[in-house]
């Protein structure tokens, strides 16, 4: 499939957890994708955009080179690319709040850990050598970094290196290989990136429209629409309790002087405890509704 100059191009991971996250995000933004599971590209049916399915570590390169205007990638992959590139022509335009994990230094369970200074002269196996080298420099420690493209957790068992630095989400893989995390090196989450290279006006406009949709999706991910009734005396306490809400809309109730309907968008999670606090402050007829779409 040839690159269409009149369409936007978005790079996402072909398979895996981040691929599913990316597809869900684009679907939430109203984009209808062709299946594309076994293809390198897919056309968006209702928006002038094409999706490219590539390896995660190729996504920053596609975006930096201007082949794709946007990409969705793990922050760890992007950071390694930035540290390895002389001209990392990409910028983060949104942190997606998903696919969170940490790049952690780990050692065999029996290894005594006294702090980063104990790494002096040691070998560390990792798939992210630039990030690890930067961290070592920050700690003022000189150690050898061994690059591995996979199965990093086997390095101590194979006598390649006594320490590893790898991505950890639950820690189950480390535990299964007799390892334990001893230090945090880099925290990561999925991010939406955009090229900083010049883009033709038509594609720039498409990019702004897409970004507006995605920001709307992110804003409504945990947001709820809250409706309640309250007396004028209870309004100050209620507005203080409303979680992460902008200035609420307050409307007089017909036939009930001194009583109002309060409408608010809560940008934080709304728990039962929050409703109980609102009721205790004088709110009644409390409704909490999901928000499907919101244009900022």
C-alpha positions in Angstrom: 0.0 0.0 0.0 1.5 3.4 -1.1 1.5 6.3 1.2 -1.4 8.6 0.5 -0.3 12.2 0.8 -3.8 13.5 1.4 -4.3 11.3 4.5 -3.0 11.3 8.0 -0.7 8.4 9.1 -0.7 6.8 12.6 1.8 4.2 13.7 0.8 1.7 16.4 2.2 -1.6 17.6 1.1 -4.6 15.5 0.4 -7.0 18.3 0.3 -7.2 22.1 -1.2 -5.2 24.9 -0.3 -1.8 23.5 -1.8 -2.7 20.2 -5.2 -3.4 21.9 -4.9 -0.1 23.9 -4.2 1.8 20.7 -7.1 0.3 18.8 -9.4 1.1 21.7 -8.3 4.7 21.9 -8.7 5.2 18.2 -12.1 3.5 18.3 -13.1 5.8 21.2 -12.1 8.7 19.0 -14.7 7.5 16.5 -12.3 6.0 14.0 -13.6 2.8 12.3 -10.6 0.7 11.4 -10.5 -2.2 8.9 -9.3 -5.3 10.7 -5.6 -5.1 9.7 -4.5 -7.9 12.1 -2.5 -9.6 9.5 -1.6 -6.6 7.4 1.0 -3.8 7.7 -1.6 -1.1 7.1 -5.3 -0.4 7.5 -7.5 2.3 6.2 -9.8 4.3 8.4 -13.3 4.2 6.9 -14.7 7.4 8.3 -11.6 9.7 8.7 -8.8 10.6 6.3 -6.2 8.5 8.0 -4.3 5.3 7.6 -2.9 3.1 10.4 0.5 1.4 10.2 1.1 -1.7 12.3 4.8 -2.0 13.2 7.2 -3.1 15.9 7.1 -0.9 18.9 10.7 0.2 18.7 10.2 1.3 15.1 7.3 3.7 16.0 9.5 6.6 17.1 11.6 6.3 13.9 8.5 6.4 11.7 7.3 9.5 13.5 10.6 11.2 13.7 11.2 10.7 10.0 7.8 12.1 9.2 6.5 8.9 7.6 3.8 9.0 10.2 2.4 12.2 11.8 1.4 10.4 15.0 2.3 7.3 16.9 1.3 5.5 20.1 4.3 4.0 22.0 5.5 3.1 25.4 7.4 5.9 27.2 10.3 3.5 27.8 10.7 2.9 24.0 10.5 6.6 23.2 13.0 7.5 25.9 15.5 5.0 24.6 15.0 6.3 21.1 15.5 9.9 22.3 18.8 9.0 24.0 20.0 7.1 20.9 19.1 9.7 18.3 20.9 12.9 17.4 17.7 14.4 16.1 14.7 12.9 17.9 12.1 14.9 15.9 9.1 13.9 18.0 7.1 15.4 20.8 4.7 13.9 23.4 1.2 15.4 22.9 -0.7 13.2 25.4 0.1 10.8 28.2 -2.4 8.1 28.0 -2.4 6.9 31.6 -2.3 3.2 30.5 0.3 0.4 30.0 2.1 1.7 33.1 5.2 -0.2 34.1 8.7 0.5 35.5 12.2 -0.2 34.3 13.7 -1.8 37.4 17.1 -3.0 38.3 16.9 -6.6 39.6 19.3 -9.2 41.1 19.1 -12.8 42.2 17.3 -13.3 45.5 20.5 -14.3 47.3 22.4 -11.2 46.2 22.9 -8.6 48.9 21.9 -5.1 47.9 23.6 -2.2 49.6 22.7 0.5 47.0 23.8 1.7 43.6 27.4 1.9 44.6 27.5 -1.9 44.8 27.2 -1.9 41.0 30.7 -0.5 40.4 32.6 -2.8 38.0 29.5 -5.1 37.6 27.7 -6.1 34.4 24.0 -5.3 33.8 22.0 -6.9 31.1 19.1 -4.9 29.6 17.1 -4.1 26.5 17.4 -0.3 27.3 21.2 0.4 27.5 20.9 4.2 27.0 18.4 4.6 29.8 20.5 2.4 32.1 23.7 4.2 31.2 22.1 7.5 32.0 20.9 6.2 35.4 24.3 4.9 36.2 25.8 8.3 35.4 23.3 10.0 37.7 24.3 7.6 40.5 28.0 8.3 39.8 28.7 4.6 39.2 30.8 3.0 36.5 29.4 -0.4 35.3 29.3 -2.4 32.1 25.9 -2.5 30.3 25.2 -5.6 28.1 22.5 -5.1 25.5 20.0 -8.0 25.1 17.0 -8.0 22.8 14.9 -10.4 24.9 14.9 -12.9 27.7 16.8 -10.5 29.9 15.8 -12.3 33.0 17.9 -15.3 32.0 21.1 -13.3 32.1 22.1 -14.1 35.7 21.4 -17.8 35.2 23.4 -17.9 32.0 26.3 -16.0 33.7 26.0 -13.2 31.2 25.5 -10.6 33.9 24.8 -10.7 37.7 22.2 -7.9 37.4 19.5 -7.1 34.9 17.3 -4.0 34.2 14.0 -4.8 32.7 10.4 -3.7 32.5 8.2 -4.8 35.5 4.5 -4.5 35.9 3.4 -7.2 38.4 6.9 -8.7 39.2 5.7 -12.2 38.5 8.4 -12.8 35.8 11.1 -11.7 38.1 9.8 -14.0 40.9 9.5 -16.9 38.5 13.2 -16.5 37.7 14.5 -16.1 41.2 15.0 -12.4 40.9 13.9 -9.4 43.0 13.7 -5.7 42.1 16.3 -3.6 44.0 16.0 -0.1 42.4 13.7 1.9 40.1 15.3 3.3 37.0 12.5 4.7 34.8 8.7 4.9 35.1 6.8 4.4 31.8 3.3 4.7 30.4 1.8 4.8 26.9 2.1 8.1 25.1 0.8 9.7 22.0 3.6 11.3 20.0 3.7 13.6 17.0 6.4 14.5 14.5 8.0 17.9 14.8 8.9 18.0 11.1 6.9 20.3 8.8 3.5 18.8 7.8 1.3 20.0 4.8 -1.6 22.2 5.9 -4.3 19.6 5.0 -2.7 16.9 7.1 -1.9 19.4 9.9 -5.7 20.2 10.1 -6.5 16.5 10.2 -4.0 16.0 13.0 -5.5 18.8 15.0 -8.9 17.3 14.6 -7.7 13.9 15.6 -5.8 15.3 18.6 -9.0 17.1 19.8 -10.9 13.9 19.6 -8.3 11.9 21.5 -8.0 14.6 24.2 -11.8 14.3 24.6 -11.5 10.6 25.0 -8.8 11.0 27.7 -10.8 13.7 29.5 -13.9 11.4 29.8 -12.0 8.2 30.7 -12.7 8.6 34.4 -15.0 11.6 34.2 -18.6 11.4 35.4 -21.5 13.8 35.1 -23.1 14.5 38.5 -26.5 15.9 39.1 -28.0 16.7 42.5 -30.3 19.0 44.4 -29.1 21.3 47.2 -30.2 24.2 49.3 -28.4 27.5 49.1 -26.9 26.9 52.6 -25.3 23.6 51.6 -23.9 24.8 48.2 -20.4 25.9 49.5 -19.8 22.6 51.2 -21.1 20.5 48.3 -18.9 22.3 45.7 -15.8 21.7 47.8 -16.6 18.0 47.9 -17.3 17.5 44.2 -14.2 15.6 42.9 -12.0 17.4 40.4 -15.0 19.4 39.1 -14.8 22.7 37.3 -17.2 25.5 38.4 -20.6 23.6 38.5 -23.8 24.8 36.8 -26.3 25.9 39.4 -30.0 26.3 38.4 -32.9 27.4 40.6 -35.5 24.7 41.2 -39.0 25.8 40.1 -41.4 26.2 43.0 -38.7 25.7 45.6 -37.1 29.0 46.6 -33.6 28.7 48.0 -33.1 25.3 46.4 -31.0 24.5 43.3 -30.1 21.8 40.8 -26.3 21.3 40.6 -24.7 19.9 37.4 -21.0 19.2 37.3 -18.4 17.2 35.4 -16.2 15.4 37.8 -12.8 14.7 36.3 -11.8 12.2 39.0 -13.3 8.9 40.0 -16.5 9.1 42.0 -16.7 6.6 44.8 -19.6 5.6 47.1 -17.8 7.5 49.8 -18.0 10.6 47.7 -21.8 10.2 47.4 -22.1 9.7 51.1 -20.1 12.9 51.8 -22.3 14.8 49.3 -25.5 13.5 51.0 -24.0 14.4 54.4 -23.4 17.9 53.2 -27.0 18.3 52.2 -27.3 17.0 48.7 -30.3 15.0 47.6 -31.5 13.2 44.4 -27.8 12.5 43.5 -27.3 11.0 40.0 -23.9 9.9 38.6 -23.8 9.4 34.8 -21.1 8.2 32.4 -19.8 10.6 29.8 -19.6 9.1 26.3 -18.0 12.1 24.5 -16.8 15.5 25.4 -15.3 18.2 23.1 -13.1 20.7 24.9 
